[in-house]
Amino acid sequence: MMNILKGDLLQFALTGRFDVIIHGCNCFCSMGAGIAKLIRDNFPEAYQADLKTGMGDKEKLGTYSMARIERNNNIFTIVNGYTQYDFSGHGELVDYGAIQKLFAGIKNDFVNQRIGYPKIGAGLAQGNWKMISDMINKELQGEDHTLVEYVKI
């Protein structure tokens, strides 16, 4: 089951709390808002990984790019999960199939690692967090995974 922690996901990663942090991205390599923008600004390696993917490529949905980050004697991976095609518009932008596929891949590729994430797909992408959290719990069953609800520290 999903652990829940209040605080700042990026600060937790910098202090060694997580081996992997995941955030949702669109398929247009923008990382221009929300936690994606914070990641782009603070961890340019993750943005560079995003830029190496095809801009506007719908085939990215459910896949990810990643960057290994080394800071303050801590090493962690940032996963840019492609969970929505576009970055603007009305209504839900999240792609639920992409969320499911992404977390199935995470389960396969990051076994026995400490995984942290925000409410992927439920913020700017306007998705239903109950549905998304159920998918994450199903796909990451047996793994150490934590929702970090942002609280300014």
C-alpha positions in Angstrom: 0.0 0.0 0.0 0.9 3.6 -0.6 2.7 5.4 2.2 1.8 9.1 2.6 4.3 11.7 3.7 3.8 15.4 4.0 6.7 17.7 2.8 8.7 18.5 -0.2 9.4 15.6 -2.6 12.6 17.3 -4.0 14.0 18.0 -0.6 13.3 14.5 0.5 15.2 13.2 -2.5 18.1 15.5 -1.8 18.4 14.2 1.7 18.4 10.5 0.6 14.8 9.5 1.5 14.1 8.1 -2.0 16.1 6.2 -4.6 13.6 7.2 -7.4 11.2 10.1 -7.7 8.6 10.1 -10.5 6.6 13.0 -11.8 4.2 13.3 -14.7 5.1 15.1 -18.0 3.4 15.9 -21.2 4.8 14.7 -24.6 6.0 18.2 -25.7 9.3 18.5 -23.7 8.1 21.6 -21.9 8.4 20.9 -18.2 7.0 24.5 -17.8 4.7 24.3 -14.8 4.1 22.6 -11.5 6.7 20.2 -10.1 8.0 19.6 -13.6 9.2 23.2 -13.8 10.8 22.9 -10.4 12.6 19.7 -11.5 13.7 21.4 -14.8 15.0 24.4 -12.9 16.8 22.4 -10.1 17.8 19.3 -12.0 18.7 20.2 -15.6 19.8 16.6 -16.1 16.2 15.5 -16.0 15.2 18.2 -18.5 18.0 17.2 -20.8 16.7 13.6 -20.7 13.2 14.9 -21.6 14.6 16.9 -24.5 16.2 13.7 -26.0 12.7 12.3 -26.6 10.6 13.1 -29.6 8.7 16.4 -29.1 5.0 15.8 -29.5 5.4 12.1 -30.0 2.2 10.4 -28.8 4.0 7.1 -28.6 5.8 8.3 -25.5 2.5 8.0 -23.4 3.1 5.4 -20.6 6.9 5.5 -21.1 9.5 7.6 -19.4 12.9 9.2 -19.6 15.2 9.4 -16.6 18.3 11.0 -15.2 20.7 10.0 -12.5 21.2 12.8 -10.1 24.1 13.2 -7.7 23.8 16.0 -5.1 25.0 16.4 -1.5 26.6 12.9 -1.5 23.2 11.4 -2.4 22.3 9.6 -5.7 18.8 9.2 -6.9 16.9 8.9 -10.2 14.3 11.3 -11.6 11.8 9.6 -13.8 9.9 11.9 -16.3 6.7 9.8 -16.7 4.7 10.6 -19.9 1.2 10.6 -18.4 -0.5 13.2 -20.6 -0.2 14.2 -24.2 -0.9 17.9 -24.1 -0.2 20.6 -21.5 -3.2 22.8 -22.0 -6.9 22.5 -22.6 -10.2 22.0 -20.7 -11.0 19.0 -18.6 -8.9 16.0 -17.8 -5.5 16.0 -19.6 -4.3 12.9 -17.9 -4.2 9.6 -19.8 -5.2 6.9 -17.4 -3.8 4.1 -19.6 -0.5 5.9 -19.7 -0.5 6.1 -15.8 -1.1 2.3 -15.6 1.6 1.5 -18.2 4.1 3.9 -16.6 3.7 2.3 -13.2 3.8 -1.2 -14.6 7.2 -0.3 -16.1 8.4 1.3 -12.8 7.6 -1.9 -11.0 9.6 -3.8 -13.5 12.6 -1.4 -13.7 13.0 -0.2 -10.1 12.4 -3.3 -8.0 13.1 -2.9 -4.3 13.9 0.8 -4.5 12.4 3.6 -2.4 10.0 5.4 -4.8 8.4 8.8 -4.2 6.0 10.8 -6.2 3.5 13.7 -6.0 -0.2 13.3 -7.0 0.8 12.4 -10.6 -2.0 13.3 -13.0 -4.2 14.9 -10.4 -2.8 18.4 -10.3 -2.5 20.4 -13.5 -3.6 17.4 -15.6 -6.9 17.4 -13.6 -7.2 13.6 -13.2 -9.2 11.7 -10.6 -6.7 11.0 -7.7 -8.8 8.1 -6.4 -8.6 6.3 -9.7 -4.9 7.1 -10.1 -3.9 6.1 -6.6 -5.8 2.8 -7.1 -3.7 2.1 -10.2 -0.4 3.0 -8.5 -1.2 0.7 -5.6 -2.1 -2.1 -7.9 1.0 -1.7 -10.1 3.5 -1.1 -7.2 2.1 -3.8 -5.0 4.9 -5.1 -2.7 7.2 -2.1 -3.4 8.2 0.7 -1.0 6.3 3.7 -2.6 5.3 7.0 -1.1 3.0 9.8 -2.1 4.5 13.1 -1.0 1.8 15.7 -0.3 3.5 19.0 -0.8 3.8 21.1 2.4 6.3 24.0 2.4 9.1 23.2 4.8 
